[in-house]
Amino acid sequence: MSRVAVVTGGGSGIGRSICEHLARQGRRVAVLDLDADAAKAVAETLRKEGSRCLSVQVDVADRCAVDRAFDEVRTAVGPIEILVTSAAVSGFVPFEQITLEDWSRTLGVNLTGTFHCLQAAIPDMTAARWGRIVTISSAAGQIGSARQGHYSASKGGVIALTKSVALEYARKGITANTIPPFTVDTPMLREAQEARSLPAADVISRMVPAGRLGTCDDIAAACAFLCSDEAGYITGQVIGVNGGAVT
């Protein structure tokens, strides 16, 4: 069945891979991203492969912008039945140097942005009595991360928010789960390595029982399953796709 899926942060990294996997399942995919050009490029590639897709530029921290974006999706392809929130910002700052601006922007995108998108999508799912929500959180929200107090707090909040939504909407046919990656080979990870905020890939890989970094496809494959009809009895769960790094 060609359901409508919205993926935030869909212009690159994990979000892009999720868009690709959902499109291959036959979903109508809306690629949302702050970077309009990146979102457009992903949507154009998927359309060339035969998928029905569109791109929408949006800052998920801006509630009015989120509401406009979701209305644009509804008008173009229909009510939203699948929501994946992958949009995020990160950064490494010693705790005492985290500014109020750092804190507000990180929580505004990662946590409040997730809240905005959930509230924008859930009415469609409630009306259909079917919905799939997957939030992309982080292992930092489970175990913490040095010099990432703001990021860890935001992702811990995403985990708790997802569990709460799952409990509230389970009887309405809506599932909500979260995937908290550990280290995944993404542009964001490479930027952190270039800034010497994170060690090289071979060093990180030794911290992972599976012996390698995660890939965007590792996360996307799990996400695509959680968005399927077959995953209807899985809700409120933290699905660790992390090579055994967090158990």
PyRosetta script that sets phi, psi and omega in degrees:
from pyrosetta import init, pose_from_sequence

init()
pose = pose_from_sequence("MSRVAVVTGGGSGIGRSICEHLARQGRRVAVLDLDADAAKAVAETLRKEGSRCLSVQVDVADRCAVDRAFDEVRTAVGPIEILVTSAAVSGFVPFEQITLEDWSRTLGVNLTGTFHCLQAAIPDMTAARWGRIVTISSAAGQIGSARQGHYSASKGGVIALTKSVALEYARKGITANTIPPFTVDTPMLREAQEARSLPAADVISRMVPAGRLGTCDDIAAACAFLCSDEAGYITGQVIGVNGGAVT")
pose.set_psi(1, 134.5)
pose.set_omega(1, -176.1)
pose.set_phi(2, -86.7)
pose.set_psi(2, 84.3)
pose.set_omega(2, 179.3)
pose.set_phi(3, -84.9)
pose.set_psi(3, 160.0)
pose.set_omega(3, -179.6)
pose.set_phi(4, -91.9)
pose.set_psi(4, 126.3)
pose.set_omega(4, -179.2)
pose.set_phi(5, -120.5)
pose.set_psi(5, 132.5)
pose.set_omega(5, 172.9)
pose.set_phi(6, -107.9)
pose.set_psi(6, 129.9)
pose.set_omega(6, 178.0)
pose.set_phi(7, -124.6)
pose.set_psi(7, 115.8)
pose.set_omega(7, 176.1)
pose.set_phi(8, -86.7)
pose.set_psi(8, 151.3)
pose.set_omega(8, -173.8)
pose.set_phi(9, 66.7)
pose.set_psi(9, 27.3)
pose.set_omega(9, -173.8)
pose.set_phi(10, -79.8)
pose.set_psi(10, -1.5)
pose.set_omega(10, -175.5)
pose.set_phi(11, -80.5)
pose.set_psi(11, -14.3)
pose.set_omega(11, -178.3)
pose.set_phi(12, -161.0)
pose.set_psi(12, 169.8)
pose.set_omega(12, 172.1)
pose.set_phi(13, 57.1)
pose.set_psi(13, -136.5)
pose.set_omega(13, -177.8)
pose.set_phi(14, -60.1)
pose.set_psi(14, -43.0)
pose.set_omega(14, -179.1)
pose.set_phi(15, -59.8)
pose.set_psi(15, -42.2)
pose.set_omega(15, 178.9)
pose.set_phi(16, -62.5)
pose.set_psi(16, -45.3)
pose.set_omega(16, -179.9)
pose.set_phi(17, -62.6)
pose.set_psi(17, -37.0)
pose.set_omega(17, 177.1)
pose.set_phi(18, -63.8)
pose.set_psi(18, -42.9)
pose.set_omega(18, 176.4)
pose.set_phi(19, -57.0)
pose.set_psi(19, -43.6)
pose.set_omega(19, -178.5)
pose.set_phi(20, -64.0)
pose.set_psi(20, -44.0)
pose.set_omega(20, -179.5)
pose.set_phi(21, -66.3)
pose.set_psi(21, -41.7)
pose.set_omega(21, -179.8)
pose.set_phi(22, -67.6)
pose.set_psi(22, -37.7)
pose.set_omega(22, 177.8)
pose.set_phi(23, -62.4)
pose.set_psi(23, -39.1)
pose.set_omega(23, 178.8)
pose.set_phi(24, -65.8)
pose.set_psi(24, -24.4)
pose.set_omega(24, 175.5)
pose.set_phi(25, -79.4)
pose.set_psi(25, -2.9)
pose.set_omega(25, -179.4)
pose.set_phi(26, 91.4)
pose.set_psi(26, 10.4)
pose.set_omega(26, 178.2)
pose.set_phi(27, -72.8)
pose.set_psi(27, 150.7)
pose.set_omega(27, 167.6)
pose.set_phi(28, -86.5)
pose.set_psi(28, 115.1)
pose.set_omega(28, -168.4)
pose.set_phi(29, -109.0)
pose.set_psi(29, 129.2)
pose.set_omega(29, 172.1)
pose.set_phi(30, -103.5)
pose.set_psi(30, 117.2)
pose.set_omega(30, -178.6)
pose.set_phi(31, -93.1)
pose.set_psi(31, 108.3)
pose.set_omega(31, -179.6)
pose.set_phi(32, -106.0)
pose.set_psi(32, 135.8)
pose.set_omega(32, -180.0)
pose.set_phi(33, -162.1)
pose.set_psi(33, 153.0)
pose.set_omega(33, 174.0)
pose.set_phi(34, -66.0)
pose.set_psi(34, -33.2)
pose.set_omega(34, 178.7)
pose.set_phi(35, -87.1)
pose.set_psi(35, 99.9)
pose.set_omega(35, -175.5)
pose.set_phi(36, -60.6)
pose.set_psi(36, -39.9)
pose.set_omega(36, -178.3)
pose.set_phi(37, -65.7)
pose.set_psi(37, -40.1)
pose.set_omega(37, 179.5)
pose.set_phi(38, -65.4)
pose.set_psi(38, -43.4)
pose.set_omega(38, 179.3)
pose.set_phi(39, -63.5)
pose.set_psi(39, -41.7)
pose.set_omega(39, 179.8)
pose.set_phi(40, -63.0)
pose.set_psi(40, -40.8)
pose.set_omega(40, -178.9)
pose.set_phi(41, -64.3)
pose.set_psi(41, -41.0)
pose.set_omega(41, 178.7)
pose.set_phi(42, -64.5)
pose.set_psi(42, -47.4)
pose.set_omega(42, -178.8)
pose.set_phi(43, -62.0)
pose.set_psi(43, -40.7)
pose.set_omega(43, 179.5)
pose.set_phi(44, -64.3)
pose.set_psi(44, -41.2)
pose.set_omega(44, 178.6)
pose.set_phi(45, -62.1)
pose.set_psi(45, -44.2)
pose.set_omega(45, -178.8)
pose.set_phi(46, -67.5)
pose.set_psi(46, -36.6)
pose.set_omega(46, 177.2)
pose.set_phi(47, -64.1)
pose.set_psi(47, -38.9)
pose.set_omega(47, 177.9)
pose.set_phi(48, -62.4)
pose.set_psi(48, -26.5)
pose.set_omega(48, 178.7)
pose.set_phi(49, -87.2)
pose.set_psi(49, 2.2)
pose.set_omega(49, 174.9)
pose.set_phi(50, 102.2)
pose.set_psi(50, 5.1)
pose.set_omega(50, -178.7)
pose.set_phi(51, -90.9)
pose.set_psi(51, 154.2)
pose.set_omega(51, 174.9)
pose.set_phi(52, -94.3)
pose.set_psi(52, 108.6)
pose.set_omega(52, -173.3)
pose.set_phi(53, -139.6)
pose.set_psi(53, 158.4)
pose.set_omega(53, 171.1)
pose.set_phi(54, -144.3)
pose.set_psi(54, 163.0)
pose.set_omega(54, 177.3)
pose.set_phi(55, -120.2)
pose.set_psi(55, 146.6)
pose.set_omega(55, 178.5)
pose.set_phi(56, -140.1)
pose.set_psi(56, 129.1)
pose.set_omega(56, 176.0)
pose.set_phi(57, -83.3)
pose.set_psi(57, 132.1)
pose.set_omega(57, -179.3)
pose.set_phi(58, -159.3)
pose.set_psi(58, 143.0)
pose.set_omega(58, 168.1)
pose.set_phi(59, -99.2)
pose.set_psi(59, 109.8)
pose.set_omega(59, -173.6)
pose.set_phi(60, -66.0)
pose.set_psi(60, -15.4)
pose.set_omega(60, 177.2)
pose.set_phi(61, -75.5)
pose.set_psi(61, -12.0)
pose.set_omega(61, -178.1)
pose.set_phi(62, -101.8)
pose.set_psi(62, 107.0)
pose.set_omega(62, -174.0)
pose.set_phi(63, -61.8)
pose.set_psi(63, -41.8)
pose.set_omega(63, 179.8)
pose.set_phi(64, -62.8)
pose.set_psi(64, -39.6)
pose.set_omega(64, 178.6)
pose.set_phi(65, -65.8)
pose.set_psi(65, -38.8)
pose.set_omega(65, 177.7)
pose.set_phi(66, -63.5)
pose.set_psi(66, -46.5)
pose.set_omega(66, 180.0)
pose.set_phi(67, -60.9)
pose.set_psi(67, -41.3)
pose.set_omega(67, 178.2)
pose.set_phi(68, -64.7)
pose.set_psi(68, -41.1)
pose.set_omega(68, -179.0)
pose.set_phi(69, -63.9)
pose.set_psi(69, -44.1)
pose.set_omega(69, -179.1)
pose.set_phi(70, -68.3)
pose.set_psi(70, -35.2)
pose.set_omega(70, 175.1)
pose.set_phi(71, -64.4)
pose.set_psi(71, -37.3)
pose.set_omega(71, 177.9)
pose.set_phi(72, -63.6)
pose.set_psi(72, -40.4)
pose.set_omega(72, 178.0)
pose.set_phi(73, -63.5)
pose.set_psi(73, -45.7)
pose.set_omega(73, -179.4)
pose.set_phi(74, -59.0)
pose.set_psi(74, -43.7)
pose.set_omega(74, -179.1)
pose.set_phi(75, -64.8)
pose.set_psi(75, -38.9)
pose.set_omega(75, -174.6)
pose.set_phi(76, -80.0)
pose.set_psi(76, -43.0)
pose.set_omega(76, -172.2)
pose.set_phi(77, -132.0)
pose.set_psi(77, -8.8)
pose.set_omega(77, 175.5)
pose.set_phi(78, 119.4)
pose.set_psi(78, 176.9)
pose.set_omega(78, -179.2)
pose.set_phi(79, -59.4)
pose.set_psi(79, 149.7)
pose.set_omega(79, -175.7)
pose.set_phi(80, -85.3)
pose.set_psi(80, 125.7)
pose.set_omega(80, -179.6)
pose.set_phi(81, -114.5)
pose.set_psi(81, -21.1)
pose.set_omega(81, -179.9)
pose.set_phi(82, -130.4)
pose.set_psi(82, 132.2)
pose.set_omega(82, 177.0)
pose.set_phi(83, -130.7)
pose.set_psi(83, 126.4)
pose.set_omega(83, 173.4)
pose.set_phi(84, -121.9)
pose.set_psi(84, 121.2)
pose.set_omega(84, -179.2)
pose.set_phi(85, -103.4)
pose.set_psi(85, 103.0)
pose.set_omega(85, -178.2)
pose.set_phi(86, -114.8)
pose.set_psi(86, -9.6)
pose.set_omega(86, -179.6)
pose.set_phi(87, -62.9)
pose.set_psi(87, 133.0)
pose.set_omega(87, -178.5)
pose.set_phi(88, -162.3)
pose.set_psi(88, 156.9)
pose.set_omega(88, 168.5)
pose.set_phi(89, -122.8)
pose.set_psi(89, 154.5)
pose.set_omega(89, -178.1)
pose.set_phi(90, -139.9)
pose.set_psi(90, -179.8)
pose.set_omega(90, 178.3)
pose.set_phi(91, 166.1)
pose.set_psi(91, 156.5)
pose.set_omega(91, -179.6)
pose.set_phi(92, -118.1)
pose.set_psi(92, 116.3)
pose.set_omega(92, -179.1)
pose.set_phi(93, -143.3)
pose.set_psi(93, 130.6)
pose.set_omega(93, 173.5)
pose.set_phi(94, -53.4)
pose.set_psi(94, 142.4)
pose.set_omega(94, -170.9)
pose.set_phi(95, -52.9)
pose.set_psi(95, -44.3)
pose.set_omega(95, -176.8)
pose.set_phi(96, -69.4)
pose.set_psi(96, -12.4)
pose.set_omega(96, -179.9)
pose.set_phi(97, -102.5)
pose.set_psi(97, 0.6)
pose.set_omega(97, 176.7)
pose.set_phi(98, -67.7)
pose.set_psi(98, 120.1)
pose.set_omega(98, 179.0)
pose.set_phi(99, -85.2)
pose.set_psi(99, 162.9)
pose.set_omega(99, 176.3)
pose.set_phi(100, -61.4)
pose.set_psi(100, -34.2)
pose.set_omega(100, 177.4)
pose.set_phi(101, -65.4)
pose.set_psi(101, -43.2)
pose.set_omega(101, 176.1)
pose.set_phi(102, -57.9)
pose.set_psi(102, -49.1)
pose.set_omega(102, -177.4)
pose.set_phi(103, -60.9)
pose.set_psi(103, -49.2)
pose.set_omega(103, -175.5)
pose.set_phi(104, -65.2)
pose.set_psi(104, -41.8)
pose.set_omega(104, -179.0)
pose.set_phi(105, -68.0)
pose.set_psi(105, -41.9)
pose.set_omega(105, -178.4)
pose.set_phi(106, -65.4)
pose.set_psi(106, -47.8)
pose.set_omega(106, 177.7)
pose.set_phi(107, -69.5)
pose.set_psi(107, -31.7)
pose.set_omega(107, -180.0)
pose.set_phi(108, -63.8)
pose.set_psi(108, -41.4)
pose.set_omega(108, 178.8)
pose.set_phi(109, -79.9)
pose.set_psi(109, -52.8)
pose.set_omega(109, -169.2)
pose.set_phi(110, -73.5)
pose.set_psi(110, -42.9)
pose.set_omega(110, -175.8)
pose.set_phi(111, -101.3)
pose.set_psi(111, -56.3)
pose.set_omega(111, -179.5)
pose.set_phi(112, -65.1)
pose.set_psi(112, -35.3)
pose.set_omega(112, 176.4)
pose.set_phi(113, -61.4)
pose.set_psi(113, -39.8)
pose.set_omega(113, 175.8)
pose.set_phi(114, -63.3)
pose.set_psi(114, -44.7)
pose.set_omega(114, 177.2)
pose.set_phi(115, -56.8)
pose.set_psi(115, -47.6)
pose.set_omega(115, 179.5)
pose.set_phi(116, -56.8)
pose.set_psi(116, -47.4)
pose.set_omega(116, -176.3)
pose.set_phi(117, -67.1)
pose.set_psi(117, -39.0)
pose.set_omega(117, 177.0)
pose.set_phi(118, -61.4)
pose.set_psi(118, -47.4)
pose.set_omega(118, -179.2)
pose.set_phi(119, -65.0)
pose.set_psi(119, -32.2)
pose.set_omega(119, -180.0)
pose.set_phi(120, -72.4)
pose.set_psi(120, -31.8)
pose.set_omega(120, -174.3)
pose.set_phi(121, -93.5)
pose.set_psi(121, -33.4)
pose.set_omega(121, -170.6)
pose.set_phi(122, -59.7)
pose.set_psi(122, -36.3)
pose.set_omega(122, 178.3)
pose.set_phi(123, -57.6)
pose.set_psi(123, -37.6)
pose.set_omega(123, 176.8)
pose.set_phi(124, -63.7)
pose.set_psi(124, -42.7)
pose.set_omega(124, -179.2)
pose.set_phi(125, -67.1)
pose.set_psi(125, -40.8)
pose.set_omega(125, 178.8)
pose.set_phi(126, -62.2)
pose.set_psi(126, -41.9)
pose.set_omega(126, 179.0)
pose.set_phi(127, -63.5)
pose.set_psi(127, -36.5)
pose.set_omega(127, -179.2)
pose.set_phi(128, -84.1)
pose.set_psi(128, -13.1)
pose.set_omega(128, -173.5)
pose.set_phi(129, 54.7)
pose.set_psi(129, 36.7)
pose.set_omega(129, 176.1)
pose.set_phi(130, -158.7)
pose.set_psi(130, 133.1)
pose.set_omega(130, 176.8)
pose.set_phi(131, -168.5)
pose.set_psi(131, 151.4)
pose.set_omega(131, 176.4)
pose.set_phi(132, -130.7)
pose.set_psi(132, 125.4)
pose.set_omega(132, 177.4)
pose.set_phi(133, -121.9)
pose.set_psi(133, 128.9)
pose.set_omega(133, 172.3)
pose.set_phi(134, -130.7)
pose.set_psi(134, 120.3)
pose.set_omega(134, 174.4)
pose.set_phi(135, -99.1)
pose.set_psi(135, 140.5)
pose.set_omega(135, 175.5)
pose.set_phi(136, -98.0)
pose.set_psi(136, 106.4)
pose.set_omega(136, -178.0)
pose.set_phi(137, -98.2)
pose.set_psi(137, -128.3)
pose.set_omega(137, -179.7)
pose.set_phi(138, -171.3)
pose.set_psi(138, 149.4)
pose.set_omega(138, 172.5)
pose.set_phi(139, -59.7)
pose.set_psi(139, -25.5)
pose.set_omega(139, 176.9)
pose.set_phi(140, -61.6)
pose.set_psi(140, -27.8)
pose.set_omega(140, 177.3)
pose.set_phi(141, -78.2)
pose.set_psi(141, -13.5)
pose.set_omega(141, 177.3)
pose.set_phi(142, -96.1)
pose.set_psi(142, -43.3)
pose.set_omega(142, -171.4)
pose.set_phi(143, -120.1)
pose.set_psi(143, -2.4)
pose.set_omega(143, -177.2)
pose.set_phi(144, 82.0)
pose.set_psi(144, 168.5)
pose.set_omega(144, 179.0)
pose.set_phi(145, -156.1)
pose.set_psi(145, 123.9)
pose.set_omega(145, -179.9)
pose.set_phi(146, -58.9)
pose.set_psi(146, 139.4)
pose.set_omega(146, -179.1)
pose.set_phi(147, 63.7)
pose.set_psi(147, 19.7)
pose.set_omega(147, 176.1)
pose.set_phi(148, -137.1)
pose.set_psi(148, 43.2)
pose.set_omega(148, -178.8)
pose.set_phi(149, -58.9)
pose.set_psi(149, -41.5)
pose.set_omega(149, -179.8)
pose.set_phi(150, -68.8)
pose.set_psi(150, -42.4)
pose.set_omega(150, 179.3)
pose.set_phi(151, -66.8)
pose.set_psi(151, -45.1)
pose.set_omega(151, -179.7)
pose.set_phi(152, -61.5)
pose.set_psi(152, -42.3)
pose.set_omega(152, 179.4)
pose.set_phi(153, -62.9)
pose.set_psi(153, -41.4)
pose.set_omega(153, -179.3)
pose.set_phi(154, -65.1)
pose.set_psi(154, -41.1)
pose.set_omega(154, -177.6)
pose.set_phi(155, -76.1)
pose.set_psi(155, -32.2)
pose.set_omega(155, 172.1)
pose.set_phi(156, -62.6)
pose.set_psi(156, -38.0)
pose.set_omega(156, 176.0)
pose.set_phi(157, -64.1)
pose.set_psi(157, -37.9)
pose.set_omega(157, 177.9)
pose.set_phi(158, -62.1)
pose.set_psi(158, -41.2)
pose.set_omega(158, 178.9)
pose.set_phi(159, -61.9)
pose.set_psi(159, -47.9)
pose.set_omega(159, -179.1)
pose.set_phi(160, -65.3)
pose.set_psi(160, -40.7)
pose.set_omega(160, 178.9)
pose.set_phi(161, -62.0)
pose.set_psi(161, -42.9)
pose.set_omega(161, 180.0)
pose.set_phi(162, -61.7)
pose.set_psi(162, -43.9)
pose.set_omega(162, 178.8)
pose.set_phi(163, -62.3)
pose.set_psi(163, -39.8)
pose.set_omega(163, -180.0)
pose.set_phi(164, -66.1)
pose.set_psi(164, -43.5)
pose.set_omega(164, 177.9)
pose.set_phi(165, -62.7)
pose.set_psi(165, -40.2)
pose.set_omega(165, 179.3)
pose.set_phi(166, -58.9)
pose.set_psi(166, -44.8)
pose.set_omega(166, -179.7)
pose.set_phi(167, -65.0)
pose.set_psi(167, -39.2)
pose.set_omega(167, -174.6)
pose.set_phi(168, -74.2)
pose.set_psi(168, -30.0)
pose.set_omega(168, -171.2)
pose.set_phi(169, -114.7)
pose.set_psi(169, 6.0)
pose.set_omega(169, -177.2)
pose.set_phi(170, -58.6)
pose.set_psi(170, -39.6)
pose.set_omega(170, -177.9)
pose.set_phi(171, -76.9)
pose.set_psi(171, -2.4)
pose.set_omega(171, 177.8)
pose.set_phi(172, -104.3)
pose.set_psi(172, 13.6)
pose.set_omega(172, 176.2)
pose.set_phi(173, 80.9)
pose.set_psi(173, 15.9)
pose.set_omega(173, -177.8)
pose.set_phi(174, -110.8)
pose.set_psi(174, 129.9)
pose.set_omega(174, 173.8)
pose.set_phi(175, -106.4)
pose.set_psi(175, 150.1)
pose.set_omega(175, 177.4)
pose.set_phi(176, -141.5)
pose.set_psi(176, 120.8)
pose.set_omega(176, -179.9)
pose.set_phi(177, -134.8)
pose.set_psi(177, 162.4)
pose.set_omega(177, 178.5)
pose.set_phi(178, -129.1)
pose.set_psi(178, 143.1)
pose.set_omega(178, 174.8)
pose.set_phi(179, -113.0)
pose.set_psi(179, 117.5)
pose.set_omega(179, 178.6)
pose.set_phi(180, -105.6)
pose.set_psi(180, 93.1)
pose.set_omega(180, 179.7)
pose.set_phi(181, -62.1)
pose.set_psi(181, 156.0)
pose.set_omega(181, 173.1)
pose.set_phi(182, -93.4)
pose.set_psi(182, -92.3)
pose.set_omega(182, 174.5)
pose.set_phi(183, -119.7)
pose.set_psi(183, 123.1)
pose.set_omega(183, -178.4)
pose.set_phi(184, -124.5)
pose.set_psi(184, 139.5)
pose.set_omega(184, -179.4)
pose.set_phi(185, -72.3)
pose.set_psi(185, 93.1)
pose.set_omega(185, -178.8)
pose.set_phi(186, -129.8)
pose.set_psi(186, 166.0)
pose.set_omega(186, 174.0)
pose.set_phi(187, -56.5)
pose.set_psi(187, -36.1)
pose.set_omega(187, 179.6)
pose.set_phi(188, -64.2)
pose.set_psi(188, -40.2)
pose.set_omega(188, 178.5)
pose.set_phi(189, -65.6)
pose.set_psi(189, -43.4)
pose.set_omega(189, -178.5)
pose.set_phi(190, -65.0)
pose.set_psi(190, -36.1)
pose.set_omega(190, 176.2)
pose.set_phi(191, -62.3)
pose.set_psi(191, -41.5)
pose.set_omega(191, 178.8)
pose.set_phi(192, -65.8)
pose.set_psi(192, -36.8)
pose.set_omega(192, 177.7)
pose.set_phi(193, -68.2)
pose.set_psi(193, -41.2)
pose.set_omega(193, 178.3)
pose.set_phi(194, -63.1)
pose.set_psi(194, -32.7)
pose.set_omega(194, 178.1)
pose.set_phi(195, -83.0)
pose.set_psi(195, 1.4)
pose.set_omega(195, -178.7)
pose.set_phi(196, 62.5)
pose.set_psi(196, 26.4)
pose.set_omega(196, 173.7)
pose.set_phi(197, -83.6)
pose.set_psi(197, -22.5)
pose.set_omega(197, 177.5)
pose.set_phi(198, -131.2)
pose.set_psi(198, 151.3)
pose.set_omega(198, 178.3)
pose.set_phi(199, -75.0)
pose.set_psi(199, 174.1)
pose.set_omega(199, -179.9)
pose.set_phi(200, -65.0)
pose.set_psi(200, 163.4)
pose.set_omega(200, -175.4)
pose.set_phi(201, -58.9)
pose.set_psi(201, -39.0)
pose.set_omega(201, -177.5)
pose.set_phi(202, -67.3)
pose.set_psi(202, -31.4)
pose.set_omega(202, 177.9)
pose.set_phi(203, -70.6)
pose.set_psi(203, -45.9)
pose.set_omega(203, 178.9)
pose.set_phi(204, -62.7)
pose.set_psi(204, -40.0)
pose.set_omega(204, -177.4)
pose.set_phi(205, -59.4)
pose.set_psi(205, -31.7)
pose.set_omega(205, 179.1)
pose.set_phi(206, -70.3)
pose.set_psi(206, -14.7)
pose.set_omega(206, 177.6)
pose.set_phi(207, -86.1)
pose.set_psi(207, -9.9)
pose.set_omega(207, -175.0)
pose.set_phi(208, -106.3)
pose.set_psi(208, 123.0)
pose.set_omega(208, 179.6)
pose.set_phi(209, -52.6)
pose.set_psi(209, -34.9)
pose.set_omega(209, 179.4)
pose.set_phi(210, -72.0)
pose.set_psi(210, -12.9)
pose.set_omega(210, 173.7)
pose.set_phi(211, 81.4)
pose.set_psi(211, 16.6)
pose.set_omega(211, 178.9)
pose.set_phi(212, -155.4)
pose.set_psi(212, 164.5)
pose.set_omega(212, 171.0)
pose.set_phi(213, -71.0)
pose.set_psi(213, 155.4)
pose.set_omega(213, 171.4)
pose.set_phi(214, -73.5)
pose.set_psi(214, 159.4)
pose.set_omega(214, 174.2)
pose.set_phi(215, -112.0)
pose.set_psi(215, 160.6)
pose.set_omega(215, 176.2)
pose.set_phi(216, -60.3)
pose.set_psi(216, -34.7)
pose.set_omega(216, 179.2)
pose.set_phi(217, -67.6)
pose.set_psi(217, -31.4)
pose.set_omega(217, 175.8)
pose.set_phi(218, -58.0)
pose.set_psi(218, -46.5)
pose.set_omega(218, -178.7)
pose.set_phi(219, -70.1)
pose.set_psi(219, -44.1)
pose.set_omega(219, -175.7)
pose.set_phi(220, -64.2)
pose.set_psi(220, -36.9)
pose.set_omega(220, -179.6)
pose.set_phi(221, -63.7)
pose.set_psi(221, -43.1)
pose.set_omega(221, 177.5)
pose.set_phi(222, -65.8)
pose.set_psi(222, -41.1)
pose.set_omega(222, 179.5)
pose.set_phi(223, -62.5)
pose.set_psi(223, -44.7)
pose.set_omega(223, -179.2)
pose.set_phi(224, -60.4)
pose.set_psi(224, -38.6)
pose.set_omega(224, 176.7)
pose.set_phi(225, -64.5)
pose.set_psi(225, -43.9)
pose.set_omega(225, -179.3)
pose.set_phi(226, -63.6)
pose.set_psi(226, -20.5)
pose.set_omega(226, 178.6)
pose.set_phi(227, -90.4)
pose.set_psi(227, 2.3)
pose.set_omega(227, -174.2)
pose.set_phi(228, -93.0)
pose.set_psi(228, 167.4)
pose.set_omega(228, 174.3)
pose.set_phi(229, -62.1)
pose.set_psi(229, -35.0)
pose.set_omega(229, -176.0)
pose.set_phi(230, -65.7)
pose.set_psi(230, -18.3)
pose.set_omega(230, -176.9)
pose.set_phi(231, -95.9)
pose.set_psi(231, 20.9)
pose.set_omega(231, -174.1)
pose.set_phi(232, -66.2)
pose.set_psi(232, -16.0)
pose.set_omega(232, -179.5)
pose.set_phi(233, -104.4)
pose.set_psi(233, 11.7)
pose.set_omega(233, 177.9)
pose.set_phi(234, -110.2)
pose.set_psi(234, 112.9)
pose.set_omega(234, 177.9)
pose.set_phi(235, -153.3)
pose.set_psi(235, 149.4)
pose.set_omega(235, -179.2)
pose.set_phi(236, 74.5)
pose.set_psi(236, 18.0)
pose.set_omega(236, -172.9)
pose.set_phi(237, -104.3)
pose.set_psi(237, 149.4)
pose.set_omega(237, 172.0)
pose.set_phi(238, -100.9)
pose.set_psi(238, 106.3)
pose.set_omega(238, -174.8)
pose.set_phi(239, -96.4)
pose.set_psi(239, 100.9)
pose.set_omega(239, -176.1)
pose.set_phi(240, -80.1)
pose.set_psi(240, 105.1)
pose.set_omega(240, 176.3)
pose.set_phi(241, -104.6)
pose.set_psi(241, 84.6)
pose.set_omega(241, -166.7)
pose.set_phi(242, -145.3)
pose.set_psi(242, 16.3)
pose.set_omega(242, 178.3)
pose.set_phi(243, 64.0)
pose.set_psi(243, 20.2)
pose.set_omega(243, 178.8)
pose.set_phi(244, 88.2)
pose.set_psi(244, 6.3)
pose.set_omega(244, -176.4)
pose.set_phi(245, -69.0)
pose.set_psi(245, -31.5)
pose.set_omega(245, 177.1)
pose.set_phi(246, -128.5)
pose.set_psi(246, 120.9)
pose.set_omega(246, -177.5)
pose.set_phi(247, -124.5)
pose.dump_pdb("model.pdb")
